[in-house]
Amino acid sequence: MKIKVLVVDDSALMRGLLSQMINMAPDMEVVGAASDAQIAREMIKALNPDVLTLDVQMPKMDGLEFLERLMRLRPMPVVMVSSFTEAGSDTTLKALELGAIDFIGKPRADGGRSMESYAEDLVEKIRAAKGARLRRSMTTPSSTSVLGAVASSMQARPGLAASGKIIFVGASTGGTEAIKEFLMGIPVDCPPILIVQHMPDSFTASFARRLDGLCAPRVIEAQGNEKIESGTVYIAPGHSHLQIRRGNAGYVTELLASAPVNRHRPSVDVLFDSATALVGRKAIGVILTGMGKDGAQGLLRLRQAGATTFGQDEASCVVYGMPREAFLIGAVEEQCPLDEMARRVLSAVGMK
């Protein structure tokens, strides 16, 4: 049975191009193409698609408003198709908050990648969306966010926490919301946290700013050579691998523009391997929801070096890909639901 896809975009050229790419996949079929939300709504009723690709900016009703209504009235897997701009990244992050599974930029002739590569990425995301677990929107304040707001008024201690522990996190599809939920349970004086989330470089700065406004610890996009300090979360930029190295007075961040690993830059494996080499048993490794296997081998090497390792369980993952791969090879010491992850990690670093 082919995956039935509905393409929603106000541009006839874009509708045609996306449809052509999707129809080339042997396991997919575009059952309709809509130019606005009203037409899309009627097509959803008539065609019952499995996955929707949705433009962010549309006439009559924009993609966000349509998505919010859709996820409330007729939840289904949605892949956002967005321009890679700063304004577009903020909007797309909001869409992921509302329940979209994933996003992809619009294909561009001058985008530095081939149309074949773009098409491969597009169909892979649609395939993952079809098998993804839908979740409810997390836009309402929770007790952890209130706690975070109170804790953010406190001052974090400089340098490393007394335990000397450092937390390393990797995620992909579904990870933006999983990372947010994880960090909203983390106090202001936490050990340093380094995170790789598979994301284009035009999105990571917006992602870090969004988290910084919600979470108790300071959250920044790593620029390289920052001192690793407690109370700070370092997000890998979308254009470079993030790793840790020794500086003159402790650890610092390091960015590498080397080749992709597991088809990704930044790669979770690169981050985890630097943790294995330098931090060893003082590291805490965490692998969250995501498509593929990036981070699985790195997490295994971390565990073999004496680190404590955690994996998100299947029931709470949007896509149980990376955590599954890590679990199957014995890289995960403890598997737990997302809503318990912060507490378990804090316990492992001696913070109850």
Order of alpha helices (4+ residues) and beta strands (2+ residues): beta-alpha-beta-alpha-beta-alpha-beta-alpha-beta-alpha-alpha-beta-alpha-beta-alpha-beta-beta-beta-beta-alpha-beta-alpha-beta-alpha-beta-alpha
